[in-house]
Amino acid sequence: MKHIDEYRDAKIARALLAALERKVTRPWVLMEICGGQTHTLMRYGIDTLIPSQIELVHGPGCPVCVTPLEVVEKAIQIASQPDVIFVSYGDMLRVPGSATDLLRVKASGGDVRIAYSPMEAVKIARANPQRRVVFFGIGFETTAPANAMAVMQAKREGLRNFSMLVSHVLVPPAIRLLLESPANRVQGFIAPGHVCTVMGYWEYEALSRQYRVPIVVGGFEPVDLIEAIGMLVAQLEEGRAEAENQYVRSVTLVGNRVAQKVLLEVFEVTDRKWRGIGAIPQSGFRLRPEFAEYDAEKIFGLADTVVEEPAECISAQVLQGLKKPVDCPAFGVRCTPENPLGAPMVSSEGACAAYYQYRRDTVKSS
Ligand code: SF4
């Protein structure tokens, strides 16, 4: 624990904040990509401790939040079938579909189970050969290797009753989309440490160069994030635009090559729709054709359904850093963790959930 304690040390944090205060001379808008980073920033009040010239906006890095409504609807359709055991990470159960959610499907008799790893779903499939077992494979590059291993394991064992509903998304294409938007205000990004642990940060070097934007790979503890903000501000104040790595205890330039090899054996890059944002070219993974027999969308013949998101929910703007959760008229009134209108209020990494938990009394900003 000593190692982690250093990254929560108030004395170190205060020294970094004082250095930041000395460094900053003008207003800057920075975005943390990852929802886990958003929660740390809110939980420790870092957004209130940094110099007032620095505005933090929150990015699309909450996997539950960006899973499109259509995919949630498909999950609900599959989970409602009597011979199915539907296995998912817990956060997905309360994400609202158009009429219901997975938790309600479970309450009305559906066999919906929570797992912490896709291998648990493989185990369930092995133990229940007469049932169809479907794992909800969502997330960023971080969870993709474990999901790939589960599919490989099922194939190795010849398990024909296991499949995966895949909705994987990739961070760099989302950053590119944000940077190309005419509405973009973000001048520097904190890249997600967990994603970069798997993938490295070489792709962010190319983005930095092409768009002349500083990107710093950041960790998840308070000292990590204050240091990452300081590194971004130093670049901006000095007129530099580079990809740098604050999270050196976990991330290397090239990432985890073994994990990358596994995930690319099972998945291939494809266009993906992101909730509230729409389709982003080459922004996700799908199963390769040689693993088609494990593709739940194919097995269950789910046609593409177009589902409207609730008009009241401004999660599209929240996920692109254009609005803060407190700017949403429904925040804390018609939308709460108990009665969520959108995924960012449900997920443990959602920006709306973070504001509800730590900033509920914030005066609306506009
Ligand atoms: S507060 Fe609720 S309705 Fe508003 S953006 Fe967040 S999830 Fe959507």
Residues whose N, C-alpha, C, O or C-beta is under 5 A from the ligand:
A	BS01	SF4	E312 C313 I314 S315 P325 C328 A330 F331 C335 L341 G342 A343 P344 M345 C352
